[in-house]
Amino acid sequence: MSTIKRQRYYGLEWLRFLMALWMVAYHFGGIYSDMPDMLRGVIGMGFFATSTFFMLSGFLLAHVALDHAGEMKMYGPAFVARRLCNLYPIHVMTMLLSIGLLLLQYPIRPEGVYVYFNTHPYYPLSDEARAAFAERISWPSALGHIALQLTLLQAWEPRFLWLNGASWSISALLFFYACFPWLAPRLMRLQRWGLVLLGVWGLYALGPLVATLAGSFDYVTVGVLHRNPLFRLPEFLTGILLYRAWQSERVSELFRRFRYPLLAAGLCGVPIGIWLLKLDGLQLYYLTHNGLLLPFQGLVLLSVCTFGAPESATIRAWAQRLGESALCIFALHTPLIGPTARATRWLLQRWHESWIADSSNAALKFAIPLWTMAFHLALIVVLALLMQRFVVAPMRHWMEARLPSAWQQRRLPLVIAKA
């Protein structure tokens, strides 16, 4: 294995920021009334961004947490604890925000709370299923789910989402981080990493393939394939294996020479996914969502790695800030969808009050035009930057400083570089 000099991949900083923005547009997309079908199809491929984000996490962790020999720089428990110090403040803040907004918007009822049950987007629901999904879950079940959230185990609940729906990704990341100290050094020692990469891809596609062949389109199967950490782990492992591939000078030189064609080839996964879903969404949704597009996402990741550091120090600083805020963007936006939509409607109604009052089309009173998306994205980014800088980062440093002193040291001695 060659020893490539450690560097900051500024291209990956931009990539994870853009993937987070894509997810915001994906979840906000349903509130816009005049979105063109082509744009709706692209935004509807938001799961491409989630998979890329998990893959990117594996790649970046391998870069920062492993030494040149492919071994962990610190002991496993210390590594997981330090990663938890970054995840937990983001999760707790957005969970408390979700609870606060829930209490403000909806009255507490003794019969329980409404949750979001999974549905296959191309499988029609029966009347019985619609009736069951419209019912509230009991308070003991709701409190049990809050306990899962507090322990970051909510990704293992396959039936429904509640409070901050996007927080399942934080739960899955914690599981990936727990696996990393044991799996990553072994993957980095592989000589036939290409064959293992193909095996991981096949393993990832196996679950959706079996579910499709069995006709399992129920809400539990949808939830398992969507967010169960074991079923999403191959994406994270692929990121580690791509970092192992990047150590090969032949691979890295190939992507440096042909970065733009290979990046374009990777982005072709988006229109291919749109075409597959239009072709037969019922039979191809699972595979398109989980596994089939993995090679395209890998091409995007490795192509972006080749972009060097910007010459401007200001741009470098902003790339780092926006990249670091990606997880905050990811976790923050879903609780704000409802309040943002209501506030936007209210502002538009005040702005066009006379026009709406005179209109015979009642739907105009609730329509939100597409151009407001720019303001929504900007709002989420600003809030995430503030949250990362003034809340998450200080809390992370405070928590890390209180870890056992032995965990503050690296496992292996490092060679001090000359200034």
C-alpha positions in Angstrom: 0.0 0.0 0.0 1.4 3.4 -1.0 1.6 6.1 1.6 -0.3 9.1 0.1 0.2 12.3 2.0 -2.7 13.3 4.2 -4.8 16.1 2.7 -8.2 17.8 3.1 -10.5 16.8 0.3 -12.2 20.1 -0.4 -14.2 18.5 -3.2 -15.8 16.1 -0.7 -16.6 19.1 1.6 -18.7 20.6 -1.3 -20.1 17.2 -2.1 -21.5 16.4 1.3 -22.9 20.0 1.5 -24.6 19.6 -1.8 -26.0 16.1 -0.9 -27.5 17.6 2.3 -29.1 20.4 0.2 -30.5 17.7 -2.2 -32.1 16.0 0.8 -33.7 19.3 1.9 -35.2 19.8 -1.6 -36.3 16.2 -1.6 -38.3 16.5 1.6 -39.5 20.0 0.9 -40.5 19.1 -2.6 -44.0 18.1 -1.8 -45.1 21.6 -0.7 -44.4 23.3 -4.1 -47.4 23.5 -6.4 -45.7 24.4 -9.7 -42.6 22.2 -9.8 -42.0 20.9 -13.3 -42.1 17.1 -13.8 -38.5 16.9 -14.8 -37.3 18.8 -11.8 -39.6 16.8 -9.5 -38.1 13.6 -10.9 -34.6 14.7 -10.2 -35.4 15.9 -6.7 -37.4 12.7 -6.1 -34.1 10.8 -6.5 -33.0 12.2 -3.1 -32.2 8.8 -1.8 -29.2 9.0 -4.3 -27.9 11.7 -2.0 -28.4 9.7 1.2 -26.5 6.7 -0.1 -23.7 9.0 -1.4 -23.6 10.6 2.1 -23.1 7.3 3.8 -20.5 6.2 1.4 -18.7 9.5 1.8 -18.7 9.1 5.6 -16.9 5.8 5.3 -14.3 7.3 2.9 -13.6 10.4 5.1 -13.5 8.4 8.3 -10.9 6.0 6.7 -8.9 9.1 5.8 -8.9 10.7 9.2 -9.1 7.8 11.6 -6.6 5.4 10.0 -2.8 5.8 9.8 -0.7 5.1 6.7 -0.6 1.5 7.6 -4.4 1.2 7.7 -4.5 0.8 11.5 -6.7 2.8 13.9 -5.0 5.9 15.3 -6.9 5.4 18.6 -8.6 2.5 20.5 -12.1 1.5 19.3 -14.1 2.7 22.4 -12.3 6.1 22.3 -13.1 6.5 18.6 -16.8 5.7 19.0 -17.1 8.0 22.0 -15.5 10.9 20.1 -17.8 10.3 17.2 -20.8 10.2 19.6 -19.7 13.6 20.9 -20.3 14.9 17.5 -23.6 13.1 16.8 -25.4 13.4 20.1 -25.6 17.2 20.4 -27.1 17.4 16.9 -29.6 14.7 17.6 -30.7 16.0 21.0 -31.2 19.5 19.8 -33.2 18.5 16.7 -35.3 16.1 18.8 -36.1 18.8 21.4 -37.0 21.1 18.5 -39.3 18.5 17.1 -41.0 18.0 20.4 -41.4 21.7 21.0 -42.9 22.3 17.5 -45.2 19.3 18.0 -46.6 20.7 21.2 -47.0 24.1 19.6 -48.8 22.9 16.5 -51.0 20.0 17.8 -52.8 19.5 21.1 -52.0 16.6 23.3 -54.7 14.0 23.2 -55.1 11.0 25.6 -55.5 8.5 22.8 -52.0 9.0 21.6 -50.1 10.6 18.7 -50.0 10.3 15.0 -46.9 8.9 13.4 -45.7 8.5 9.8 -46.0 4.9 8.7 -43.8 3.7 5.8 -45.4 3.2 2.4 -44.1 1.9 -0.9 -44.5 4.8 -3.3 -45.6 2.5 -6.1 -47.8 0.1 -4.2 -51.5 1.1 -3.7 -52.7 1.0 -0.1 -55.8 -1.0 0.7 -58.6 0.7 2.6 -57.7 -1.4 5.7 -54.1 -0.1 5.6 -55.3 3.5 5.2 -57.6 3.1 8.2 -54.8 1.5 10.3 -52.3 4.2 9.3 -54.8 7.0 10.3 -55.0 5.7 13.8 -52.9 7.1 16.7 -50.3 5.0 18.5 -50.7 4.8 22.3 -48.6 7.0 24.6 -46.7 4.0 26.0 -45.6 3.2 22.4 -44.8 6.9 21.8 -42.7 7.1 25.0 -40.9 3.9 24.1 -40.0 5.5 20.7 -38.7 8.5 22.5 -36.5 6.2 24.6 -35.2 4.7 21.3 -34.4 8.2 20.1 -32.5 9.1 23.3 -30.4 5.9 22.9 -30.0 6.5 19.1 -31.7 3.2 18.3 -34.6 4.5 16.3 -33.2 3.3 13.0 -34.0 -0.3 14.2 -37.8 0.6 14.4 -39.1 -0.6 11.0 -42.7 0.4 11.2 -42.9 4.2 11.4 -41.1 7.5 11.9 -42.0 10.1 14.4 -40.6 13.5 15.6 -37.5 14.1 13.5 -37.9 11.6 10.7 -34.4 12.3 9.3 -32.7 11.3 12.6 -32.7 7.6 11.6 -29.6 8.5 9.6 -27.8 9.6 12.8 -28.8 6.3 14.4 -27.5 4.4 11.5 -24.2 6.4 11.5 -23.6 5.5 15.1 -23.9 1.8 14.2 -21.5 2.3 11.3 -19.0 4.1 13.7 -19.3 1.2 16.1 -18.4 -1.3 13.3 -15.6 0.9 11.9 -12.7 0.1 14.3 -13.1 -3.7 13.7 -13.9 -3.6 10.0 -11.9 -0.8 8.5 -8.4 -2.0 9.3 -9.3 -5.4 7.8 -10.7 -3.9 4.7 -7.6 -1.7 4.3 -5.3 -4.8 4.4 -7.1 -6.4 1.4 -5.2 -7.0 -1.7 -8.2 -8.0 -3.9 -10.2 -5.1 -2.8 -12.0 -5.0 -6.2 -13.5 -8.4 -5.7 -14.6 -7.5 -2.2 -16.2 -4.3 -3.6 -18.2 -6.4 -6.0 -19.2 -8.8 -3.2 -20.4 -5.9 -1.0 -22.4 -4.5 -3.9 -24.0 -7.9 -4.5 -24.7 -8.3 -0.8 -26.3 -4.9 -0.7 -28.6 -5.7 -3.6 -29.5 -9.1 -2.3 -32.1 -7.8 0.3 -34.1 -5.7 -2.1 -33.9 -8.4 -4.8 -35.3 -11.0 -2.4 -38.0 -8.6 -1.1 -39.1 -7.8 -4.7 -39.2 -11.4 -5.9 -41.2 -12.3 -2.8 -43.6 -9.4 -3.4 -43.0 -8.0 0.0 -44.2 -4.4 -0.4 -45.7 -4.0 3.1 -44.7 -1.1 5.4 -42.4 -3.2 7.6 -40.3 -4.3 4.6 -40.1 -0.8 3.3 -38.9 0.4 6.7 -36.3 -2.3 7.0 -34.8 -1.7 3.6 -35.0 2.1 4.0 -33.2 2.6 7.3 -32.2 -0.6 9.0 -28.4 -0.1 9.8 -27.5 -3.7 8.7 -29.1 -3.2 5.3 -27.5 0.2 4.8 -24.0 -0.8 6.2 -22.7 -1.9 2.7 -22.9 1.8 1.6 -20.6 2.8 4.4 -18.3 -0.2 3.8 -18.1 0.8 0.1 -16.8 4.2 1.2 -14.0 2.5 3.1 -13.2 0.2 0.2 -13.1 3.1 -2.2 -10.6 4.8 0.1 -8.6 1.5 -0.1 -8.8 1.7 -3.9 -7.7 5.3 -3.8 -4.4 4.2 -2.3 -3.6 2.5 -5.6 -1.7 5.0 -7.7 -3.2 3.5 -10.8 -6.8 4.2 -9.6 -6.1 7.7 -8.3 -4.2 8.6 -11.5 -7.0 7.3 -13.7 -9.5 9.5 -11.9 -7.2 12.5 -12.0 -6.8 12.2 -15.8 -10.5 11.6 -16.6 -12.2 13.3 -13.7 -14.8 15.1 -15.8 -15.9 12.1 -17.9 -16.0 9.9 -14.9 -18.0 12.4 -12.9 -20.5 12.8 -15.8 -20.8 9.0 -15.9 -21.5 8.9 -12.2 -24.2 11.6 -12.4 -25.8 9.5 -15.2 -27.1 7.4 -12.3 -29.7 10.0 -11.6 -31.5 9.9 -15.0 -31.1 6.2 -15.1 -32.8 5.9 -11.7 -35.6 8.2 -12.9 -36.1 6.0 -16.0 -36.1 2.8 -14.1 -38.8 4.1 -11.7 -40.9 5.2 -14.6 -40.4 1.9 -16.3 -41.7 -0.2 -13.4 -41.6 1.5 -10.1 -43.3 -1.3 -8.2 -40.7 -3.9 -9.2 -37.6 -1.7 -9.4 -38.1 0.7 -6.5 -36.3 -1.4 -3.9 -33.3 -2.1 -6.1 -33.0 1.5 -7.3 -33.2 2.7 -3.8 -30.8 0.1 -2.4 -27.8 -1.0 -4.4 -28.4 -0.7 -8.1 -26.9 2.8 -8.3 -24.0 2.1 -6.0 -21.3 2.1 -8.8 -22.6 5.5 -10.1 -22.3 7.0 -6.5 -18.8 5.6 -6.2 -17.8 7.3 -9.5 -19.1 10.6 -8.2 -17.2 10.3 -5.0 -13.8 9.3 -6.5 -14.1 11.9 -9.2 -14.8 14.7 -6.7 -11.7 13.6 -4.7 -9.5 14.8 -7.5 -10.4 18.5 -7.1 -7.7 20.3 -5.3 -7.8 23.0 -2.7 -9.2 26.4 -3.8 -6.6 29.2 -4.1 -8.7 31.5 -2.0 -8.4 31.1 1.7 -11.9 32.4 2.1 -13.3 29.8 -0.2 -11.4 27.1 1.6 -12.8 28.2 4.9 -16.4 28.3 3.6 -16.0 24.9 2.0 -14.9 23.5 5.4 -17.8 25.2 7.2 -20.4 24.1 4.8 -19.1 20.6 4.8 -19.1 20.4 8.5 -22.6 21.8 8.7 -24.0 19.1 6.4 -25.1 16.8 9.2 -26.8 19.7 10.9 -28.6 20.5 7.6 -29.6 16.8 7.3 -31.0 16.6 10.9 -32.5 20.1 11.1 -34.7 20.4 8.1 -37.4 17.9 8.6 -38.9 19.4 11.8 -39.1 22.7 10.0 -41.0 21.6 6.9 -44.5 22.1 8.4 -43.8 25.4 10.2 -41.9 26.7 7.1 -44.8 25.8 4.8 -47.3 27.5 7.1 -45.2 30.6 7.4 -44.7 30.8 3.7 -48.4 30.5 3.0 -49.2 33.2 5.5 -46.6 35.6 4.1 -47.8 35.0 0.5 -51.4 35.5 1.6 -50.6 38.8 3.2 -48.7 39.8 0.1 -51.4 38.8 -2.4 -54.4 39.1 0.0 -56.7 40.9 -2.4 -55.7 38.7 -5.4 -56.3 35.5 -3.4 -59.6 36.8 -2.0 -60.9 37.5 -5.5 -59.8 34.2 -6.9 -62.4 31.5 -7.5 -59.7 28.8 -7.1 -59.6 27.8 -3.5 -56.4 25.8 -4.0 -54.5 29.1 -4.6 -54.9 29.8 -0.9 -52.6 26.9 -0.2 -50.3 27.0 -3.2 -46.5 27.6 -2.5 -44.6 28.6 -5.7 -41.3 26.9 -6.6 -39.3 30.2 -6.4 -39.7 30.1 -2.6 -37.4 27.1 -2.5 -34.4 29.3 -2.7 -35.4 31.1 0.5 -36.2 27.8 2.2 -32.8 26.4 1.3 -31.0 29.5 2.4 -32.9 29.6 5.7 -32.0 26.0 6.5 -28.3 26.6 5.6 -28.0 29.7 7.8 -29.7 27.9 10.8 -27.4 24.9 10.3 -24.3 27.1 10.2 -25.3 28.9 13.4 -26.1 25.6 15.1 -22.8 24.0 14.1 -20.7 26.9 15.1 -22.3 28.1 18.3 -23.9 25.0 19.7 -22.7 21.7 18.3 -19.0 22.5 18.1 -18.8 23.9 21.7 -20.8 21.0 23.1 -18.6 18.5 21.2 -15.4 20.1 22.6 -17.0 20.2 26.1 -17.9 16.5 25.9 -14.6 15.4 24.4 -12.7 17.2 27.2 -14.6 15.0 29.8 -13.8 11.7 28.2 -11.3 9.5 30.2 -7.8 10.9 29.9 -6.5 7.7 28.4 -9.0 8.2 25.5 -7.4 11.6 24.7 -4.2 9.8 23.6 -3.6 8.1 20.3 -3.1 4.4 20.3 0.2 4.5 18.3 3.0 7.1 18.6 3.0 9.6 15.8 6.0 11.1 14.1 6.0 14.9 14.8 6.2 16.7 11.5 8.7 19.5 11.1 7.3 22.9 10.9 
